[in-house]
Amino acid sequence: MVTLPLKAYISPQKSEKSVVTIEIVEDQLEKINVRGIKRLNADADLALAYVRAPINGQVLKIHTRPGESFNQEQGIVELGQTDRMMVIAEVYESDIGKVRVGQQAQIISESGAFSEKIKGTVAQIGWQIGKKDVLDTDTAADVDVRVVEVKILLNPEDSKIVSGLTYSKVIAKILL
């Protein structure tokens, strides 16, 4: 039989108590690990729940609310880059030969949505001749007239004035 020095001796009661304490600590550690894993999973799920826009812009229209399934064709929201607004002007086929990229343009509101004369620059001239899309308030206007779309990029300071007026009807005057 081996005799242990008194300092190294642990009584059976203390030994049993130590084993119970170790089991309690291991159980608590297991619970902490499980909570940590659950927290990581919850964080990952939350990260997947966020919708990130592909561009900087302003939400123009919300198509889907939280908890609803979304329509793939419509998407969740309509976004607009309102820091640089653009006017799409319909120029008569007979006048399109006078229009050049870089020409200055003045735009006024047909409905009075804004009172200022805003300015822009012709950025793009369409490649196709088509029928007039804009609904005209003049009942005598020729609805079968053929037009070309001309995109006019507004100056940044003028874009701020009309940033909330997407699809507003305007009159564009291209300075020749």
Secondary structure, DSSP 8 states (H G I E B T S, - for coil): -----GGG---HHHHHHHHHHHHHHHHHHHHHHHHHHHHHHHHHHHHHH----SSS-EEEEE---TTS---TTT-SEEEE-TTS-EEEEEEETTTGGG--TT-EEEEEESSSS--S-EEEEEEEEEEEEEE--S--S-TTS-TT-EEEEEEEEE-HHHHHHHTT-TT--EEEEE--
